[in-house]
Amino acid sequence: MRTDDFDYELPSGLIAQHAAQPRDACRLMVVDRTSGQIDHRAFGDVLDYLHHGDVLVVNETRVLPARLKGAKDDTGGAVEVLLLRRQYGDTWEGLVKPGRRLKPGARITFGDGELTGLVVDIIEESGARLIQFHTASGTFLDAVHRLGEVPLPPYITEPLGDPSEYQTVYAAEEHSVAAPTAGLHFTPELLEAVEMAGVHVATVELDVGLDTFRPVSVEDPADHVIHTEHYRVPGHAARAINDARARDNRIICVGTTSVRAVESAYNEETGLVEPSEGTTDLFILPGFSFGVADAMITNFHIPRSTLLMMVSAFAGRELVMHAYDVARAERYRFLSFGDAMLIL
């Protein structure tokens, strides 16, 4: 297996710049893993494939307005900080521009001094900085909401008319620097219809990091080091999943992040999903044995990405790459705001 096995040509004109309106009006490619059949539907038709007693697992993480623009105290030079994850107190790991000028001891001011940051360390593996923040008043997150911007993927080049366009309708706690984009297709009305059909919606959390945007650069995917991400599978979700599996109902995961969360919480010895919270570096490649997910709703991912590799592990590389060929021929919309795929 080589990284090149997951490469394909993605024309820029197929990269969606905005979500469909309404959200569930986007297209849905339905891929049957057993027969290889591919059908073309609208996302609202997903109800036709959900059965009474199934569990739909969604990632309820919310995107933090994590892009902060400030100035270096000693020179006044422009600085940009992308918050990655909280380490302790108000000290965060973040990516900075320009990185070479921001060494330990550098001070950054944001806004009119309502937020300041002190670079306290450099994380050698990633080049990220540990930054200790101080606010003139209120909490750190209050200041982030006043000053920060939602960090869009680099392939989204058009501004959003409404920042909520890049949030799922069920988003809760703010921990992510990217949205769990497979969930962007759901509307409140569609979720209500799902529950009215007797499908239980179970919420988990996995904080989406920057790996979602980064192609794998090494020749052998097994040599790629995936970043750890915080996840949480609460007791109510674990019970709903285990009860459904005991009834031979299906677990349909919305997005690769939901898959990583439930598979990280799966105990192979007991065959159960356990309530759990922690960090996961689970990297799902072809050959992985899925313990929980029976079906997956996902978007069309960037070439050479860990996400495309996970989908290939679930449905088989040849079938997935064929489906991507069909999607390009049929002018499906790709990436975060693009169309969706249901893999059965």
Secondary structure, 3 states (H helix, E strand, C coil): CCHHHHCCCCCHHHECCCCCCCHHHCEEEEECCCCCCEEEEEHHHHHHHCCCCCEEEEECCEECCCEEEEEECCCCCEEEEEEEEEEECCEEEEEEECHHHCCCCCEEEECCCCEEEEEEEECCCCCCEEEEEEECCCCHHHHHHHHCECCCCCCCCCCCCCHHHHCCCCCCCEEECCCCHHHHHCCHHHHHHHHHCCCEEEEEEECCCHHHHCECCCCCHHHCCCCCEEEEECHHHHHHHHHHHHCCCCEEEECHHHHHHHHHCEECCCCEECCEEEEECCCCCCCCCCCCCCEEEEECCCCCEHHHHHHHHHHCHHHHHHHHHHHHHCCCCECCCCCEEEEC
